[in-house]
């Protein structure tokens, strides 16, 4: 059940980010759910491989190259999913940053706060 909630929160974050950015277009909420699932799968499989392959560059840039890897993951998802359009690399970069922020906020709002 926890995975379903994370997917739904991620899809809401995708919808919000695409609404805020003119260079990103998502056709429907169902497409946003598919985007959330594909991004999760790409982050679990492709991203670790890219991180290992670019360790020297990541160290040289003090970790900032990881943002570029996130943008590349978004562009890969763009090429895989019909109904999801990202204009160029820079929109993918901004989208990945904004998506991370919105996801963090939604996750924080959805957790129970027990003291």
C-alpha positions, 0 to 999 in steps of 0.5 A: 500500500505504501508504494501505491501512495508514493506513486500517487504522490509522485504523479501529483507532483508530475502534474503540478510541475508540468502545470508550472513549466511551459516546456513540459506537457503531460496529457492526463492524470493517467499519463502522470501515473505512468510517468511516475512508475517509469521514473521510479523504474529508471531511477532504480535501474538506469540511474545507478549505472550512470552514477557508477560510470560518471563517478570521476565527473561527479566527484570533480563537480562536487556532486552537481553532475547528479542533477544532470543525470536526473535530467537525462533520466527525465529525457529517457522517460520522455522518449519512452512515454507517449503523452509526456513531452519535454522541450529540451535538456534545460526544461528537463533539468528544471523539471527534475529539480522542481519534481524533487522539491514538490515530491519532498513537500508532498511526502512530508505533508502525507506522513504522520507526525507522532511525538 
